[in-house]
Structure formats: C-alpha cells, structure tokens
Amino acid sequence: MINLKINGFEVQVEEGTTILQAASKVGVKIPTFCHDPRLVPHGTCRICVVEVEGGRNLPTACTTPVYEGMNIQTESKEVVQTRREILDLVLANHPLDCLTCEKSGRCTLQDLCYQYDIKETTYVGERKDFEVDESNPFYYNDQNKCILCGKCVYVCSQLQGTEAIGFAERGFPTHIATPFNQGLEQSTCVSCGNCVSVCPVGALMPKSKEKFRYWETKTVRTTCSYCGVGCQMDLVVKDDKVVGVDPAMGASNEGLLCVKGKFAYNFVNHPSRLTTPLVRKDGKLVETSWDEAYEVIANKINETKETVGADAIAAFSSARALTEDNYLMQKLMRAVVGTNNIDHCARL
Amino acid sequence: MTNSVAEIKDADAIFITGSNTTESHPVIGAKVKQAIKRGAKLVVADPREIELAKYADVFLQIKPGTSLALNNALAHVILEEGLEDRDYIESTTEDFEKFAIKVKEYTPEKAAEICGVSPEDIRKAARIYAEAGKASILYCMGITQHHNGTETVMSLSNLALMTGNIGKENAGINPLRGQNNVQGACDMGALPNVLTGYQPVANPQVIEKFEKAWGVKLNNKPGITIPEAMHGAEHGDIKVLYVFGENPMVSDPDTNHVKKALEKTFLIVQDLFLTETAELADVVLPAAAFAEKDGTFVNTERRVQRVRKAVDAPGEAKADWLIFMELMNVLGYSKKYKNAEEIFNEIREVTPQYVGISYARIEEVGIQWPCPTEEHPGTKFLHVGKPARGAGLFMAVDFAPSSEMNKADYPLTLTTGRNLYQYHTTTMTGKTDAINKKAGECYIEISPSLAANLKVEDGEMVKVISPRGEIKTKARVTDIVADNVVFIPFHYADGANVLTNGEELDKYVKIPGLKVTGVKIEKLA
C-alpha cells in the first residue's frame, strides 16, 4: 500500500493507482474532459493537472501513478492558473453560443469556465469553420464545438469496437472525422450513440424531437426494454415525457448502449398509443369502459368454462413485460381460469 | 446463460453459433470485440458472413439447419486428437461412452459434406475451442429455431462437458436471450408445463404447494404451447385466446394460418398499440409501457433488475399486472396487490431461486439467481464443482435434415433473423423515424450469382414463394449469403413469416423450424 497526501488529507491506496483515483477515494474532485474510467488513460486534455511537491512541472492526475510520500495540491494557485490558461485556449476555438446550445446545463466546458471564471478567450484569431455533419439520422457532429478530448474516438475503438471515427489532420485543423471525411452515414458507424453519451461538450448531440433544457429534466434509472442484455439506462424526462436516454454503468452493459436503447424511445410517448379499452361491436372495434371490457371477457371465460371446459382457453404471456406481469398472468390462467394453457414467445 | 455477460471479455476462446451478436445483442457484440482485442480466439459458425465472421480465426459458413452435424464433428476431432478433459468427464459426467460412439460417425469429412464447409476448418475450430483454457459458447435462435433445436443445443452442451468448460468463470454455454424479459417470463412459469422456478405442473407436490399458496384447486394437466394453441384455435378447440404483448400476426410462422386461427377464436389482445394482431381482436386492452411502471426484468445472465416508472401511462392505459388483478377480481378471486413489489414478494415465497432477492437488495445492482437466502450474493456462473443435476449428461444425438431442405420445387433455403435497427415486429422501434430511415422496409438478401441467374439488380422487387404463401419484397444483393441461401429479417408484416412452416416442430419443446424454409424466387416484371 502507498501512503500519500492530497490537499492535506492522508490517503492510502494500492500501488498503480493514479492520482485521480486516489483523489476520488477521499472525495476530492479533479476536473476532467478526456477521462473515462473504462478507457486506457491518455491525458489528452490536460485539465486535470495537479501540483506535486518537489515536482518540476504539473502532471496530469489521470495518467500519473502515485508514489510513497507524495504530497499533492489539486487547487493550488499554479494549478488554477494553468487550468484557466487551458480553458482560455479551448475557448479560443469554441463558439460562445451557450444561449442556444442544446448541451447547455450539461456541458463540462461551461461548468469549468464558470468554476474558474473564464468569460471569454484572450486569444483572438482564426476560428474553426466546419460544416455540421447531419448525415446520421440519430445524432449530429458539430466539429466547431469539439475540444478534441478524444473520448468519442476511444469509446468507439476500445469499447464499442467499431472504429468508425478517428483524429484527422494535425495542428489547428485537427478534427474528429470518418475515413476520408465522407461523413457518418458513409462510415462503419452503427449509431450506438456511445460517442454521443461521452462527449463533454455539444459536438456530438442526439437529434432530439423535443426542445428542452437539461435543468428542466430529471433522470430515472431503469432497465432497457429491448434485447436480453439488460442494459441499465437513465431515462431523461421533461414534464412527463421521455426526451432522451443515457447509458448507466450496469453490470452487463458497463456504460454502453446500442442504437435501439439509446435512440428508439419514441414509442413511449407516441400519439398512436392505445388509451382506452376497445370492444368489437357490429364488426368494428369501438371505445369502451374498463368495466364493460372486463365484463365481456369474464362472461366469455365463464361461458367457455361451463360449456367446453377451461382447457379451451389459452393465453400468450409477454417476454417484453415485467416479471410481476408474467407472474400474475400465469396465476390468472392457472388459479382463476383453471388451465395450464399459458405460454409466451420464448420460442419465437 | 450459465455465465455472465461481463465474463465474455476474459474468455480465451469464444464459439459463436447461430447468433448475429453485433446486430441482435449489440452490447454483447461489443464485449466479444473487446475479448478479441485482448487476444481471445474466435470461431463463428453461421449461414451468413455476419460482422463477427470478419474477426474470426475460423469462420464456418454452414448451410442453414446443419449445426448439429458440425457440433458432432467438432466433438469427433476433439476425441480423435485427445483434446478432451478426461478428469472432468470421469468425475462429473455420465453416458460419455454412448456419446463417443455416436460422434465417431461424424468425421470432419462427413460433416463438411453436410454443412458445406471444409474439413480442415472443422479441425481448426475444434482445436481452438478445446485447447483454450476457458472457452465460452454463445448461441441464439440460429441454434434453437429448428425441427431439431433441442438436440442441437444438446450437441453444444456435449462440447462444453467434454472439455470441462462448464462451472468455470469465462466459459459456459450461453444462450443469448432475445427479449428483455424472456428469462423472467420463463422463470415465472409463463410456460405450459412448469410453474415458477421451473417447478413441474406434473409433480403432485408442486401442485399441492401452489394450491396452498394460492388457496385454490389447480389443474395438473400440462398445457399447450403457442404453436399448438394456434393449431387448436384454427380447429375450433381453443375458444378463447388472450394475447398479451405479442404480435403473432407478424412473429409466428405461417401467418396466413395464424390469421385464420385468430379470426376463429374469441381474441383478447393487451398491448401498447393496435398491432396487426390487435386489429383482429374482440377486446383490446390498453397497457402501460416499461417507462410507465415499476417492477423488474430478468436479463439473459439471470440478473433480476429494477424497472422504474418515469412517466404516466397515456389515457386510461394501465400496468399489465393491474389489469390481470382486476380481471381476477371480476372472475371472483379477490386477492389484491397494492404494487409490483407486493407481487414480487409473493413470487419469492413460491420460487426457490428468488427467495433471497428483494427490491431493497436490487435498488442499485441487480442480483443473479439462484439466490436462496437474503445473505446469498447471487450466482455469477452456474454448475460450479458439478452440474446442477448431479452429473453432466452426454446426449448421443443424430443429424436429420429439415423437411424444408432439398425440395425440388423450392430449391433455395430461406433463413431469418433480426437486423440491428428493428426489434421483433417493429411495434416499438418502428415509432422512431430515424430507425425507419435505416431499416424501414422488408428486404431479401440474395447472393450476386443468384441475382445474376434471376437477372435481378440490387433494389429490384422479387416474388418469394413457399408452399404457405408468397410475398413481394426488395432484393438486396450481398455476398454475405451463400448462393443457394437467402435471408429475410422477420420484423416486417407480410414478410418472412408468410413463408415459414408452422407445422414442423421440435419434438421436445415444439419450437418451429423458422430458420430453414424452402423457397423459390421470381423476378417481378
């Protein structure tokens, strides 16, 4: 075990732990743009620099392993000045359109500029001028807002394994691109949106049907309703409407989702949802009350039981519904109707 | 799954068969790719050159419906080359000799002939699987939806048993469940022969236990499966059919017959939308979606996880359990539940695998059953030490071709599956415009040489015909299918299941052979 100090707090951690991990153990928050605990640390954005007593320069907390007796300051004057300088440089090439930017309220750049009092850049000069890639139907890529943290590239290659995007060019024109800049729709992108979910700024954004501000929303942790992987996700809800989905760190999905889990949630609020019971009258399905619907069903079940027997009744349960729903349907059929004619679509 | 999703990343070898993992279970597909980056070896056996085939050390492009012959040949090679785990076989299995004699018949040369692959590739695949320290089998409906689906699963189980790849982390036999809660629906006894936790209806002690728990007399005659109920409805034996959250008018084989059956019976449909099936109903009940209710789903690794209400259901739509409870009450059974948690607690009382799982315990992270006590952490992988039944039972099984193969009038083999974007019958995914932009309509994948023979260009309409019916759909010319094999995703109405065979069922579990259908194709003028 290694003993060190962070902002005066004594910390004991295992060898190989990074400064960032040690700090989080004692509740000290160090800002990051490019860090993701699932990725190989790459130290691209530099915003996590800290001061180490006796050190020659400011190392990045996400890539630097701790050593015995290390004494670290995470918000010293020099650290703060350096972070301000980094933010100043980032802003030199980032539009200040927070008033209309859809990421506002959930943007790490906005948050850190607020924390370190950076209102605008001191570097006036050339600005990026990329065309927004709108070719993918689920999300767009606005490289004018990209801060080149690289998280999208590494999530796509290291975790998703799709390798649809990478860094293109060098120096000022560096940007995130698909091969030969042909656009997302022409790439191997599978629209999983895992890059969108990790983007710390408004460069990769879902194409939402709803206009909303993140501070108007709440999130609700749940389990995806599509395939059997059981991905954990947070539904983003504004006024009783699902307006987005974020992946959560579930045991099976470890922060990943697929195109269906991430983007195919519109069915929940869809206008063609059934809203009242329907019963067939004169050959047509017409609206009815719950009471009448239950009565029609109960009469038919009772009549069938009396005339032919309960085994002339069958039910198909649903592999898409709750465990509790399934339990109650088979109980209804077995305990109340009186038949074991209950199956579901496991075979189909 | 015997093992867990996260374990796939650290397998030494992965054998994927009958699963288009990156499209049907994309997040598991990503884990497979992570394993490959880490150095795992990969064997893929599938009729189509699926995405993961490109990553495979050996790709076996087998003819649809021939997996059993391939698996027996893999076993043959493992025994021939002495790669089996003798200690495991001797200490924890039974009927090995019978099995060994059977697979002796399945030389790689013989299987190669049946499957349409090279014998040397079969040998290579067998070595990769058997020589790995920890080898995991991932399979899906490409293995099970056959007239011999059960025996094909047995042939995979034989491979895991003979190499000791069971009861071990990062190994196992891992069926990938296609829907969010197939596992939970099975666990809850939404099956005709078992009550919750797979307790057989035919066991008098089980019936007695549930009669006591529920306070009613129970029927001990096992019920009928979906294909049998459809058949029964068509022939007038099933008078009332209650369909909940399913769309058999698209998902079941031979939809022309399904329609006749559904029209003949008194049909109750409970769903989110007026599906193709609901349109035929006598009563339609509006249900709440997953985002509108509290409860649990059980994933493919047996993990019971929470589902939470985020928004209100529209109009008068109700949670499904509430509808069932109210209907029970109307029918004279007075039990009331205040919420899903109360139901879950009743489930725990009657289901041994669930006893230790409570909503409080799964608030943050779900628990994998079996979980017999509140102190038990849940079970990451099954069959540790020895298989749950006591000894691993080898099954000597034989390949028999589907009746749909080798038909002179229908010379092409149609196989079905999912694509990345749509889910099942598109009832939910089809409500997102961007999904439809990517995969909004039905298509048939045909090989370039078949396209040339038919004089069909990519994107042109063709007629696909089987003895059950015919459909018109768009040709997608691609070399991922072999020359005499075609593929149609089963998502779309008036699509693949107009053609499939609803009569040829697996003799054990009555699963239809959806993955093999003899068809012919005509160019549309």
Interface residues (C-beta under 8 A of the other chain):
Chain A: P137 F138 Q158 L159 Q160 G161 V190 S191 C192 K207 V220 R221 T222 T223 C224 S225 Y226 C227 G228 V229 G230 C231 Q232 L235 V237 D240 K241 V242 G250 A251 S252 N253 E254 L256 L257 C258 V259 K260 G261 F263 A264 Y265 N266 F267 V268 N269 H270 S272 R273 L274 T275 T276 P277 L278 V279 R280 L285 W290 A293 Y294 E295 V296 I297 A298 K300 I301 N302 T304 V308 A310 D311 A312 I313 A314 A315 F316 S317 S318 A319 R320 A321 L322 T323 E324 D325 N326 Y327 L328 M329 Q330 K331 L332 M333 R334 A335 V336 V337 G338 T339 N340 N341 I342 D343 H344 C345 A346 R347 L348
Chain B: S4 V5 A6 T22 S24 H25 P26 V27 I28 G29 A30 V32 K33 Q34 I36 K37 T144 Q145 L176 R177 G178 Q179 N180 N181 V182 Q183 G184 A185 C186 D187 M188 G189 A190 L191 P192 N193 L195 T196 V201 F210 W214 V216 L218 N219 K221 P222 G223 I224 T225 I226 P227 A229 G232 A233 D237 I238 K239 V240 L241 Y242 V243 F244 G245 E246 P248 S251 D252 F266 I268 D271 L272 F273 L274 A278 E279 A281 D282 V283 V284 L285 P286 A287 A289 F290 A291 E292 K293 G295 T296 F297 V298 N299 T300 E301 R303 V304 Q305 R306 V307 R308 K309 A310 V311 D312 P314 G315 E316 A317 K318 A319 D320 W321 F324 M325 E326 L327 M328 V330 L331 G332 Y333 Y337 A340 I343 F344 E346 I347 V365 G366 L420 Y421 Y423 T427 M428 T429 G430 K431 T432 D433 A434 I435 K437 K438 V509 K510 I511 P512 L514
